Amino acid sequence: MKFHIVVKKVRDDLYLASCPNLKGCHVQATTAAEAKRLIQVAIQALIKSYQQHHEKVDIR
């Protein structure tokens, strides 16, 4: 699966990343690159959790 991610610079040392297609999937980091890496990890963890609980992935 491919998901759209959004990375926004809040200030010089704070970036927020989210996946608008997955409810509650947000991270923060000190660099844009780290935010991108962390959101990918968060997406994978969220999908794995849904699968382990035999739940349907809640995609918007």
mmCIF file of the N, C-alpha and C atoms, coordinates in Angstrom:
data_MODEL
# 
_entry.id   MODEL 
# 
loop_
_atom_site.group_PDB 
_atom_site.id 
_atom_site.type_symbol 
_atom_site.label_atom_id 
_atom_site.label_alt_id 
_atom_site.label_comp_id 
_atom_site.label_asym_id 
_atom_site.label_entity_id 
_atom_site.label_seq_id 
_atom_site.pdbx_PDB_ins_code 
_atom_site.Cartn_x 
_atom_site.Cartn_y 
_atom_site.Cartn_z 
_atom_site.occupancy 
_atom_site.B_iso_or_equiv 
_atom_site.pdbx_formal_charge 
_atom_site.auth_seq_id 
_atom_site.auth_comp_id 
_atom_site.auth_asym_id 
_atom_site.auth_atom_id 
_atom_site.pdbx_PDB_model_num 
ATOM 1   N N  . MET A 1 1  ? 0.825   -1.177 0.000  1.00 0.00 ? 1  MET A N  1 
ATOM 2   C CA . MET A 1 1  ? 0.000   0.000  0.000  1.00 0.00 ? 1  MET A CA 1 
ATOM 3   C C  . MET A 1 1  ? 0.873   1.245  0.000  1.00 0.00 ? 1  MET A C  1 
ATOM 4   N N  . LYS A 1 2  ? 0.407   2.256  -0.674 1.00 0.00 ? 2  LYS A N  1 
ATOM 5   C CA . LYS A 1 2  ? 1.093   3.540  -0.650 1.00 0.00 ? 2  LYS A CA 1 
ATOM 6   C C  . LYS A 1 2  ? 0.174   4.559  -0.005 1.00 0.00 ? 2  LYS A C  1 
ATOM 7   N N  . PHE A 1 3  ? 0.756   5.405  0.836  1.00 0.00 ? 3  PHE A N  1 
ATOM 8   C CA . PHE A 1 3  ? -0.001  6.423  1.535  1.00 0.00 ? 3  PHE A CA 1 
ATOM 9   C C  . PHE A 1 3  ? 0.629   7.786  1.300  1.00 0.00 ? 3  PHE A C  1 
ATOM 10  N N  . HIS A 1 4  ? -0.216  8.780  1.249  1.00 0.00 ? 4  HIS A N  1 
ATOM 11  C CA . HIS A 1 4  ? 0.234   10.164 1.116  1.00 0.00 ? 4  HIS A CA 1 
ATOM 12  C C  . HIS A 1 4  ? 0.685   10.647 2.483  1.00 0.00 ? 4  HIS A C  1 
ATOM 13  N N  . ILE A 1 5  ? 1.846   11.303 2.539  1.00 0.00 ? 5  ILE A N  1 
ATOM 14  C CA . ILE A 1 5  ? 2.293   11.888 3.793  1.00 0.00 ? 5  ILE A CA 1 
ATOM 15  C C  . ILE A 1 5  ? 2.481   13.389 3.614  1.00 0.00 ? 5  ILE A C  1 
ATOM 16  N N  . VAL A 1 6  ? 2.319   14.112 4.708  1.00 0.00 ? 6  VAL A N  1 
ATOM 17  C CA . VAL A 1 6  ? 2.484   15.564 4.712  1.00 0.00 ? 6  VAL A CA 1 
ATOM 18  C C  . VAL A 1 6  ? 3.499   15.909 5.796  1.00 0.00 ? 6  VAL A C  1 
ATOM 19  N N  . VAL A 1 7  ? 4.517   16.695 5.420  1.00 0.00 ? 7  VAL A N  1 
ATOM 20  C CA . VAL A 1 7  ? 5.518   17.157 6.382  1.00 0.00 ? 7  VAL A CA 1 
ATOM 21  C C  . VAL A 1 7  ? 5.460   18.680 6.399  1.00 0.00 ? 7  VAL A C  1 
ATOM 22  N N  . LYS A 1 8  ? 5.300   19.237 7.584  1.00 0.00 ? 8  LYS A N  1 
ATOM 23  C CA . LYS A 1 8  ? 5.223   20.696 7.736  1.00 0.00 ? 8  LYS A CA 1 
ATOM 24  C C  . LYS A 1 8  ? 6.286   21.168 8.718  1.00 0.00 ? 8  LYS A C  1 
ATOM 25  N N  . LYS A 1 9  ? 6.961   22.259 8.337  1.00 0.00 ? 9  LYS A N  1 
ATOM 26  C CA . LYS A 1 9  ? 7.931   22.876 9.237  1.00 0.00 ? 9  LYS A CA 1 
ATOM 27  C C  . LYS A 1 9  ? 7.174   23.834 10.144 1.00 0.00 ? 9  LYS A C  1 
ATOM 28  N N  . VAL A 1 10 ? 7.276   23.609 11.464 1.00 0.00 ? 10 VAL A N  1 
ATOM 29  C CA . VAL A 1 10 ? 6.600   24.452 12.431 1.00 0.00 ? 10 VAL A CA 1 
ATOM 30  C C  . VAL A 1 10 ? 7.522   25.588 12.864 1.00 0.00 ? 10 VAL A C  1 
ATOM 31  N N  . ARG A 1 11 ? 8.775   25.252 13.089 1.00 0.00 ? 11 ARG A N  1 
ATOM 32  C CA . ARG A 1 11 ? 9.824   26.230 13.382 1.00 0.00 ? 11 ARG A CA 1 
ATOM 33  C C  . ARG A 1 11 ? 11.153  25.593 12.991 1.00 0.00 ? 11 ARG A C  1 
ATOM 34  N N  . ASP A 1 12 ? 12.261  26.268 13.222 1.00 0.00 ? 12 ASP A N  1 
ATOM 35  C CA . ASP A 1 12 ? 13.557  25.766 12.757 1.00 0.00 ? 12 ASP A CA 1 
ATOM 36  C C  . ASP A 1 12 ? 13.881  24.352 13.208 1.00 0.00 ? 12 ASP A C  1 
ATOM 37  N N  . ASP A 1 13 ? 13.469  23.986 14.398 1.00 0.00 ? 13 ASP A N  1 
ATOM 38  C CA . ASP A 1 13 ? 13.842  22.673 14.930 1.00 0.00 ? 13 ASP A CA 1 
ATOM 39  C C  . ASP A 1 13 ? 12.641  21.762 15.186 1.00 0.00 ? 13 ASP A C  1 
ATOM 40  N N  . LEU A 1 14 ? 11.533  22.019 14.496 1.00 0.00 ? 14 LEU A N  1 
ATOM 41  C CA . LEU A 1 14 ? 10.349  21.188 14.712 1.00 0.00 ? 14 LEU A CA 1 
ATOM 42  C C  . LEU A 1 14 ? 9.589   20.964 13.404 1.00 0.00 ? 14 LEU A C  1 
ATOM 43  N N  . TYR A 1 15 ? 9.445   19.696 13.057 1.00 0.00 ? 15 TYR A N  1 
ATOM 44  C CA . TYR A 1 15 ? 8.696   19.289 11.872 1.00 0.00 ? 15 TYR A CA 1 
ATOM 45  C C  . TYR A 1 15 ? 7.603   18.318 12.299 1.00 0.00 ? 15 TYR A C  1 
ATOM 46  N N  . LEU A 1 16 ? 6.445   18.482 11.730 1.00 0.00 ? 16 LEU A N  1 
ATOM 47  C CA . LEU A 1 16 ? 5.333   17.573 11.975 1.00 0.00 ? 16 LEU A CA 1 
ATOM 48  C C  . LEU A 1 16 ? 5.046   16.816 10.695 1.00 0.00 ? 16 LEU A C  1 
ATOM 49  N N  . ALA A 1 17 ? 4.813   15.521 10.826 1.00 0.00 ? 17 ALA A N  1 
ATOM 50  C CA . ALA A 1 17 ? 4.463   14.699 9.667  1.00 0.00 ? 17 ALA A CA 1 
ATOM 51  C C  . ALA A 1 17 ? 3.199   13.931 9.993  1.00 0.00 ? 17 ALA A C  1 
ATOM 52  N N  . SER A 1 18 ? 2.365   13.764 8.986  1.00 0.00 ? 18 SER A N  1 
ATOM 53  C CA . SER A 1 18 ? 1.131   13.010 9.189  1.00 0.00 ? 18 SER A CA 1 
ATOM 54  C C  . SER A 1 18 ? 0.767   12.257 7.927  1.00 0.00 ? 18 SER A C  1 
ATOM 55  N N  . CYS A 1 19 ? -0.106  11.304 8.113  1.00 0.00 ? 19 CYS A N  1 
ATOM 56  C CA . CYS A 1 19 ? -0.673  10.543 7.008  1.00 0.00 ? 19 CYS A CA 1 
ATOM 57  C C  . CYS A 1 19 ? -2.175  10.814 7.040  1.00 0.00 ? 19 CYS A C  1 
ATOM 58  N N  . PRO A 1 20 ? -2.658  11.720 6.180  1.00 0.00 ? 20 PRO A N  1 
ATOM 59  C CA . PRO A 1 20 ? -4.066  12.102 6.220  1.00 0.00 ? 20 PRO A CA 1 
ATOM 60  C C  . PRO A 1 20 ? -5.036  10.931 6.023  1.00 0.00 ? 20 PRO A C  1 
ATOM 61  N N  . ASN A 1 21 ? -4.568  9.858  5.399  1.00 0.00 ? 21 ASN A N  1 
ATOM 62  C CA . ASN A 1 21 ? -5.427  8.707  5.134  1.00 0.00 ? 21 ASN A CA 1 
ATOM 63  C C  . ASN A 1 21 ? -5.628  7.803  6.343  1.00 0.00 ? 21 ASN A C  1 
ATOM 64  N N  . LEU A 1 22 ? -4.782  7.961  7.372  1.00 0.00 ? 22 LEU A N  1 
ATOM 65  C CA . LEU A 1 22 ? -4.868  7.107  8.555  1.00 0.00 ? 22 LEU A CA 1 
ATOM 66  C C  . LEU A 1 22 ? -5.134  7.973  9.777  1.00 0.00 ? 22 LEU A C  1 
ATOM 67  N N  . LYS A 1 23 ? -6.268  7.776  10.391 1.00 0.00 ? 23 LYS A N  1 
ATOM 68  C CA . LYS A 1 23 ? -6.672  8.565  11.546 1.00 0.00 ? 23 LYS A CA 1 
ATOM 69  C C  . LYS A 1 23 ? -5.654  8.431  12.684 1.00 0.00 ? 23 LYS A C  1 
ATOM 70  N N  . GLY A 1 24 ? -5.204  9.575  13.188 1.00 0.00 ? 24 GLY A N  1 
ATOM 71  C CA . GLY A 1 24 ? -4.313  9.588  14.329 1.00 0.00 ? 24 GLY A CA 1 
ATOM 72  C C  . GLY A 1 24 ? -2.862  9.267  14.043 1.00 0.00 ? 24 GLY A C  1 
ATOM 73  N N  . CYS A 1 25 ? -2.471  9.249  12.790 1.00 0.00 ? 25 CYS A N  1 
ATOM 74  C CA . CYS A 1 25 ? -1.094  8.894  12.435 1.00 0.00 ? 25 CYS A CA 1 
ATOM 75  C C  . CYS A 1 25 ? -0.282  10.177 12.239 1.00 0.00 ? 25 CYS A C  1 
ATOM 76  N N  . HIS A 1 26 ? 0.404   10.599 13.317 1.00 0.00 ? 26 HIS A N  1 
ATOM 77  C CA . HIS A 1 26 ? 1.178   11.833 13.331 1.00 0.00 ? 26 HIS A CA 1 
ATOM 78  C C  . HIS A 1 26 ? 2.480   11.612 14.092 1.00 0.00 ? 26 HIS A C  1 
ATOM 79  N N  . VAL A 1 27 ? 3.530   12.326 13.687 1.00 0.00 ? 27 VAL A N  1 
ATOM 80  C CA . VAL A 1 27 ? 4.810   12.283 14.407 1.00 0.00 ? 27 VAL A CA 1 
ATOM 81  C C  . VAL A 1 27 ? 5.419   13.677 14.394 1.00 0.00 ? 27 VAL A C  1 
ATOM 82  N N  . GLN A 1 28 ? 6.411   13.876 15.249 1.00 0.00 ? 28 GLN A N  1 
ATOM 83  C CA . GLN A 1 28 ? 7.182   15.113 15.221 1.00 0.00 ? 28 GLN A CA 1 
ATOM 84  C C  . GLN A 1 28 ? 8.658   14.772 15.295 1.00 0.00 ? 28 GLN A C  1 
ATOM 85  N N  . ALA A 1 29 ? 9.494   15.650 14.718 1.00 0.00 ? 29 ALA A N  1 
ATOM 86  C CA . ALA A 1 29 ? 10.930  15.418 14.686 1.00 0.00 ? 29 ALA A CA 1 
ATOM 87  C C  . ALA A 1 29 ? 11.656  16.752 14.545 1.00 0.00 ? 29 ALA A C  1 
ATOM 88  N N  . THR A 1 30 ? 12.975  16.712 14.675 1.00 0.00 ? 30 THR A N  1 
ATOM 89  C CA . THR A 1 30 ? 13.770  17.938 14.574 1.00 0.00 ? 30 THR A CA 1 
ATOM 90  C C  . THR A 1 30 ? 14.219  18.244 13.153 1.00 0.00 ? 30 THR A C  1 
ATOM 91  N N  . THR A 1 31 ? 14.107  17.273 12.239 1.00 0.00 ? 31 THR A N  1 
ATOM 92  C CA . THR A 1 31 ? 14.441  17.508 10.829 1.00 0.00 ? 31 THR A CA 1 
ATOM 93  C C  . THR A 1 31 ? 13.342  16.920 9.945  1.00 0.00 ? 31 THR A C  1 
ATOM 94  N N  . ALA A 1 32 ? 13.257  17.422 8.725  1.00 0.00 ? 32 ALA A N  1 
ATOM 95  C CA . ALA A 1 32 ? 12.263  16.910 7.778  1.00 0.00 ? 32 ALA A CA 1 
ATOM 96  C C  . ALA A 1 32 ? 12.552  15.445 7.440  1.00 0.00 ? 32 ALA A C  1 
ATOM 97  N N  . ALA A 1 33 ? 13.815  15.116 7.275  1.00 0.00 ? 33 ALA A N  1 
ATOM 98  C CA . ALA A 1 33 ? 14.188  13.742 6.939  1.00 0.00 ? 33 ALA A CA 1 
ATOM 99  C C  . ALA A 1 33 ? 13.787  12.776 8.051  1.00 0.00 ? 33 ALA A C  1 
ATOM 100 N N  . GLU A 1 34 ? 14.019  13.180 9.284  1.00 0.00 ? 34 GLU A N  1 
ATOM 101 C CA . GLU A 1 34 ? 13.645  12.332 10.419 1.00 0.00 ? 34 GLU A CA 1 
ATOM 102 C C  . GLU A 1 34 ? 12.127  12.200 10.516 1.00 0.00 ? 34 GLU A C  1 
ATOM 103 N N  . ALA A 1 35 ? 11.409  13.272 10.248 1.00 0.00 ? 35 ALA A N  1 
ATOM 104 C CA . ALA A 1 35 ? 9.944   13.223 10.271 1.00 0.00 ? 35 ALA A CA 1 
ATOM 105 C C  . ALA A 1 35 ? 9.428   12.244 9.216  1.00 0.00 ? 35 ALA A C  1 
ATOM 106 N N  . LYS A 1 36 ? 10.016  12.257 8.029  1.00 0.00 ? 36 LYS A N  1 
ATOM 107 C CA . LYS A 1 36 ? 9.614   11.326 6.963  1.00 0.00 ? 36 LYS A CA 1 
ATOM 108 C C  . LYS A 1 36 ? 9.875   9.884  7.372  1.00 0.00 ? 36 LYS A C  1 
ATOM 109 N N  . ARG A 1 37 ? 11.045  9.653  7.979  1.00 0.00 ? 37 ARG A N  1 
ATOM 110 C CA . ARG A 1 37 ? 11.381  8.295  8.412  1.00 0.00 ? 37 ARG A CA 1 
ATOM 111 C C  . ARG A 1 37 ? 10.424  7.827  9.511  1.00 0.00 ? 37 ARG A C  1 
ATOM 112 N N  . LEU A 1 38 ? 10.166  8.700  10.464 1.00 0.00 ? 38 LEU A N  1 
ATOM 113 C CA . LEU A 1 38 ? 9.297   8.328  11.583 1.00 0.00 ? 38 LEU A CA 1 
ATOM 114 C C  . LEU A 1 38 ? 7.854   8.084  11.151 1.00 0.00 ? 38 LEU A C  1 
ATOM 115 N N  . ILE A 1 39 ? 7.348   8.865  10.198 1.00 0.00 ? 39 ILE A N  1 
ATOM 116 C CA . ILE A 1 39 ? 5.964   8.651  9.757  1.00 0.00 ? 39 ILE A CA 1 
ATOM 117 C C  . ILE A 1 39 ? 5.860   7.322  9.023  1.00 0.00 ? 39 ILE A C  1 
ATOM 118 N N  . GLN A 1 40 ? 6.894   6.942  8.291  1.00 0.00 ? 40 GLN A N  1 
ATOM 119 C CA . GLN A 1 40 ? 6.875   5.636  7.626  1.00 0.00 ? 40 GLN A CA 1 
ATOM 120 C C  . GLN A 1 40 ? 6.849   4.509  8.651  1.00 0.00 ? 40 GLN A C  1 
ATOM 121 N N  . VAL A 1 41 ? 7.624   4.655  9.710  1.00 0.00 ? 41 VAL A N  1 
ATOM 122 C CA . VAL A 1 41 ? 7.634   3.659  10.788 1.00 0.00 ? 41 VAL A CA 1 
ATOM 123 C C  . VAL A 1 41 ? 6.262   3.619  11.466 1.00 0.00 ? 41 VAL A C  1 
ATOM 124 N N  . ALA A 1 42 ? 5.682   4.786  11.706 1.00 0.00 ? 42 ALA A N  1 
ATOM 125 C CA . ALA A 1 42 ? 4.371   4.858  12.357 1.00 0.00 ? 42 ALA A CA 1 
ATOM 126 C C  . ALA A 1 42 ? 3.290   4.202  11.497 1.00 0.00 ? 42 ALA A C  1 
ATOM 127 N N  . ILE A 1 43 ? 3.330   4.435  10.199 1.00 0.00 ? 43 ILE A N  1 
ATOM 128 C CA . ILE A 1 43 ? 2.352   3.815  9.289  1.00 0.00 ? 43 ILE A CA 1 
ATOM 129 C C  . ILE A 1 43 ? 2.470   2.300  9.346  1.00 0.00 ? 43 ILE A C  1 
ATOM 130 N N  . GLN A 1 44 ? 3.691   1.798  9.273  1.00 0.00 ? 44 GLN A N  1 
ATOM 131 C CA . GLN A 1 44 ? 3.910   0.347  9.319  1.00 0.00 ? 44 GLN A CA 1 
ATOM 132 C C  . GLN A 1 44 ? 3.419   -0.236 10.642 1.00 0.00 ? 44 GLN A C  1 
ATOM 133 N N  . ALA A 1 45 ? 3.703   0.450  11.749 1.00 0.00 ? 45 ALA A N  1 
ATOM 134 C CA . ALA A 1 45 ? 3.283   -0.040 13.056 1.00 0.00 ? 45 ALA A CA 1 
ATOM 135 C C  . ALA A 1 45 ? 1.761   -0.036 13.191 1.00 0.00 ? 45 ALA A C  1 
ATOM 136 N N  . LEU A 1 46 ? 1.118   1.005  12.678 1.00 0.00 ? 46 LEU A N  1 
ATOM 137 C CA . LEU A 1 46 ? -0.339  1.089  12.756 1.00 0.00 ? 46 LEU A CA 1 
ATOM 138 C C  . LEU A 1 46 ? -0.994  -0.025 11.944 1.00 0.00 ? 46 LEU A C  1 
ATOM 139 N N  . ILE A 1 47 ? -0.509  -0.255 10.747 1.00 0.00 ? 47 ILE A N  1 
ATOM 140 C CA . ILE A 1 47 ? -1.064  -1.316 9.903  1.00 0.00 ? 47 ILE A CA 1 
ATOM 141 C C  . ILE A 1 47 ? -0.835  -2.689 10.546 1.00 0.00 ? 47 ILE A C  1 
ATOM 142 N N  . LYS A 1 48 ? 0.359   -2.895 11.099 1.00 0.00 ? 48 LYS A N  1 
ATOM 143 C CA . LYS A 1 48 ? 0.649   -4.166 11.768 1.00 0.00 ? 48 LYS A CA 1 
ATOM 144 C C  . LYS A 1 48 ? -0.294  -4.383 12.946 1.00 0.00 ? 48 LYS A C  1 
ATOM 145 N N  . SER A 1 49 ? -0.560  -3.327 13.701 1.00 0.00 ? 49 SER A N  1 
ATOM 146 C CA . SER A 1 49 ? -1.475  -3.423 14.838 1.00 0.00 ? 49 SER A CA 1 
ATOM 147 C C  . SER A 1 49 ? -2.877  -3.808 14.387 1.00 0.00 ? 49 SER A C  1 
ATOM 148 N N  . TYR A 1 50 ? -3.360  -3.163 13.329 1.00 0.00 ? 50 TYR A N  1 
ATOM 149 C CA . TYR A 1 50 ? -4.674  -3.523 12.787 1.00 0.00 ? 50 TYR A CA 1 
ATOM 150 C C  . TYR A 1 50 ? -4.705  -5.008 12.398 1.00 0.00 ? 50 TYR A C  1 
ATOM 151 N N  . GLN A 1 51 ? -3.645  -5.459 11.724 1.00 0.00 ? 51 GLN A N  1 
ATOM 152 C CA . GLN A 1 51 ? -3.599  -6.849 11.273 1.00 0.00 ? 51 GLN A CA 1 
ATOM 153 C C  . GLN A 1 51 ? -3.562  -7.814 12.453 1.00 0.00 ? 51 GLN A C  1 
ATOM 154 N N  . GLN A 1 52 ? -2.771  -7.498 13.473 1.00 0.00 ? 52 GLN A N  1 
ATOM 155 C CA . GLN A 1 52 ? -2.660  -8.371 14.631 1.00 0.00 ? 52 GLN A CA 1 
ATOM 156 C C  . GLN A 1 52 ? -3.975  -8.477 15.398 1.00 0.00 ? 52 GLN A C  1 
ATOM 157 N N  . HIS A 1 53 ? -4.775  -7.432 15.341 1.00 0.00 ? 53 HIS A N  1 
ATOM 158 C CA . HIS A 1 53 ? -6.063  -7.432 16.025 1.00 0.00 ? 53 HIS A CA 1 
ATOM 159 C C  . HIS A 1 53 ? -7.211  -7.831 15.092 1.00 0.00 ? 53 HIS A C  1 
ATOM 160 N N  . HIS A 1 54 ? -6.839  -8.286 13.892 1.00 0.00 ? 54 HIS A N  1 
ATOM 161 C CA . HIS A 1 54 ? -7.827  -8.722 12.894 1.00 0.00 ? 54 HIS A CA 1 
ATOM 162 C C  . HIS A 1 54 ? -8.871  -7.652 12.615 1.00 0.00 ? 54 HIS A C  1 
ATOM 163 N N  . GLU A 1 55 ? -8.404  -6.423 12.524 1.00 0.00 ? 55 GLU A N  1 
ATOM 164 C CA . GLU A 1 55 ? -9.281  -5.295 12.245 1.00 0.00 ? 55 GLU A CA 1 
ATOM 165 C C  . GLU A 1 55 ? -9.029  -4.759 10.840 1.00 0.00 ? 55 GLU A C  1 
ATOM 166 N N  . LYS A 1 56 ? -10.022 -4.149 10.273 1.00 0.00 ? 56 LYS A N  1 
ATOM 167 C CA . LYS A 1 56 ? -9.881  -3.527 8.973  1.00 0.00 ? 56 LYS A CA 1 
ATOM 168 C C  . LYS A 1 56 ? -9.122  -2.226 9.143  1.00 0.00 ? 56 LYS A C  1 
ATOM 169 N N  . VAL A 1 57 ? -8.161  -1.970 8.238  1.00 0.00 ? 57 VAL A N  1 
ATOM 170 C CA . VAL A 1 57 ? -7.388  -0.726 8.286  1.00 0.00 ? 57 VAL A CA 1 
ATOM 171 C C  . VAL A 1 57 ? -8.335  0.427  7.990  1.00 0.00 ? 57 VAL A C  1 
ATOM 172 N N  . ASP A 1 58 ? -8.388  1.400  8.886  1.00 0.00 ? 58 ASP A N  1 
ATOM 173 C CA . ASP A 1 58 ? -9.298  2.537  8.776  1.00 0.00 ? 58 ASP A CA 1 
ATOM 174 C C  . ASP A 1 58 ? -8.679  3.605  7.866  1.00 0.00 ? 58 ASP A C  1 
ATOM 175 N N  . ILE A 1 59 ? -8.910  3.454  6.549  1.00 0.00 ? 59 ILE A N  1 
ATOM 176 C CA . ILE A 1 59 ? -8.387  4.390  5.561  1.00 0.00 ? 59 ILE A CA 1 
ATOM 177 C C  . ILE A 1 59 ? -9.469  5.381  5.182  1.00 0.00 ? 59 ILE A C  1 
ATOM 178 N N  . ARG A 1 60 ? -9.122  6.652  5.234  1.00 0.00 ? 60 ARG A N  1 
ATOM 179 C CA . ARG A 1 60 ? -10.071 7.708  4.871  1.00 0.00 ? 60 ARG A CA 1 
ATOM 180 C C  . ARG A 1 60 ? -10.049 7.956  3.398  1.00 0.00 ? 60 ARG A C  1 
# 
